Amino acid sequence: MALIADIRALDKSQKSAIWASYLGWTLDAFDFFLMVFMLHAIASEFGDSVEKVSFAVAATLAARPFGALFFGYLADRFGRRPILMLDITLFSLFELASAFAPDFTVLLILRILFGFAMGGEWGIGASLVMESIPKKLRGPVSGLLQSGYPSGYLFASLVFYLLFDTIGWRGMFMVGILPAILVILIRMHVEESPAFEARKDGPKVNPVRELFRHWKTALYMIVLMTAFNFFSHGTQDLYPTFLQTQHHFSTHMTGTLAIIMNVGAIIGGISFGIWSETIGRKRAIIVAALLALPFIPLWAFSATPLLLGLGAFLVQIAVQGAWGIVPVHLNELSPGLIRGMFPGFAYQAGNLIASINAPMQADIAKSFGGNYGVALAIVAGVMAILIAIWTGIGPERTDVDFTEQARAIRT
């Protein structure tokens, strides 16, 4: 009840910032996961293997840290709000252009450009929100913000379920541009981050030099986000392919199980984000990551839709439960002068390293006779343990006041 009262006490601008950033990440993820559902169909049309087409997913992820650096630099220079609007417009246009790709080479180029634009959204959106809300709401809002990712996957699952058999993969990419119009309009009602406003007339900094000055923190966060991205993408990106090629499920059954999976992810992200205010960021991440381990056999090796769905639901509560703390944890660890760039770069640099996940898992599955369940289980189990260990030895800073920090920097 206290949490609800605290949320109701937020002013209109703060609420708008939360929902705009949540929807931005939701629609960002929606556009990304449309590709994941269509690997098999695209491979069939272009006469390529799923393994080759999955490289487009890897290339999208690999381009994201460069976008995080570029757009993050602009956000620290010109403000979070206008750069977010620019960023979301660009990735939506590249998503639409993907529908008209005449061959795989052109599609690959467009997906790289999409990944570059997509790379800026998370870090800037997270910094805008975390700098705009009271400190006591960071954990719960972090869980909500990160739940935008499975919400986008859920949205993509619904569109795939309802429309794919009618409009095909090119039509799916066309759908990808429509929600962005709503986000742009919402962002027009969001005020700039108070922390950015407090220091915008202060001393100018060299973002790259500042990044290197905090290299130890950056290195810790990049390693952490590498494991996190393997954990997330390793349990999500090839899951539809696992259902379609190994279990030979229909479009509707694949979409239904993906929907169930993402409902669990949303519950996990929000729940552990709230819990992190009580037990701390590190403990919440460790508990959530290790919670995945007992559910992996049910998730990866079951034979019936009912058990597969239950396994997917439970595993994603754990996976996205850990992820629910990431936005607040990275922002609290980041230097105030480059918070628009630093968390997003660390996140997306981890994505760059983890971008080999899709082709790697496809190769593992191939080496086991097409058994995608084995590939999914190996990555999920190893990364759950690594996240728990690396989080345990790292720092935690829940007491930083972003606006006061910005004022101190200015003076």
Helices and strands as residue ranges (DSSP letters): H 2-8, H 12-37, H 39-46, H 50-78, H 80-98, H 104-130, G 135-137, H 138-146, H 148-175, H 178-187, H 194-199, H 207-213, H 215-236, H 239-241, I 242-246, H 251-279, H 281-291, G 293-295, H 296-301, H 305-323, H 326-333, G 336-338, H 342-354, H 357-367, H 372-393, H 402-410
